[in-house]
Amino acid sequence: MLEISDIEVRYGQALAVAGVSLKATPGAWIALIGANGAGKTSLLRAIVGLVRHRGRLSLGGEDISALPAWERQRRGFGYVPEGRQVFAQMTVEENLRVGGFIKPDAEVRRGLEMAYALFPRLAERRRQLAATLSGGEQQMLALARALMIRPRLLLVDEISSGLMPILVGQVFARLVELHRDGLTILQVEQNAREVLRHAQYAYVMAAGQIVLEGPAAAIARDARVRESYVG
């Protein structure tokens, strides 16, 4: 589904991602964990096309390294950014329609039906401004918006950040449903304990590099990971 090779991201002279390679097979749930500042978000933004990068990315065997972000989305990337980043002065439904802007009207309507079925609370608040939603509702909206294009690959950045534990459980339950339906997921997550419960494979980043990888269950048992990220 996704293969990246020797990805490098710089902000001026600062090296944020230093030659990272990873892959996600179709239908897999891949976790990417590490401390703040490890380069996880920069790597995800490079994959999506929101920051300039060196190295090669391929999606489904197609080299997309030179494509801009909107063309990568057309190839099937759904992106849930860190910090939700919903359009505060637009309604819930307007936010969702923006998420499906590359699709024909009939597919947008089907996308709305799917979003409201997956998140009934959004259906109840479809006419409300996004700014009036709770943090958990905004996170649901950000996820639903990413799903409007029926992505082949969902990239999720810190979806549990700032949420109460009960809401974390609800959001992960939705991800479990999506994965069960065959969606490929690449998830950056500070809540290592929770994401490693669900993912099949995991990568650990430090100082812009992959320092450990393997089946998620094995990573969760690793003494270094338990000490630093799981507890």
Secondary structure, 3 states (H helix, E strand, C coil): CEEEEEEEEEECCEEEEEEEEEEECCCCEEEEEECCCCCHHHHHHHHHCCCCCEEEEEECCEECCCCCHHHHHHHCEEEECCCCCCCCCCEHHHHHHHHCCCCCHHHHHHHHHHHHHHCHHHHHCCCCEHHHCCHHHHHHHHHHHHHHHCCCEEEEECCCCCCCHHHHHHHHHHHHHHHHCCCEEEEECCCHHHHHHHCCEEEEEECCEEEEEEEHHHHHHCHHHHHHHHC
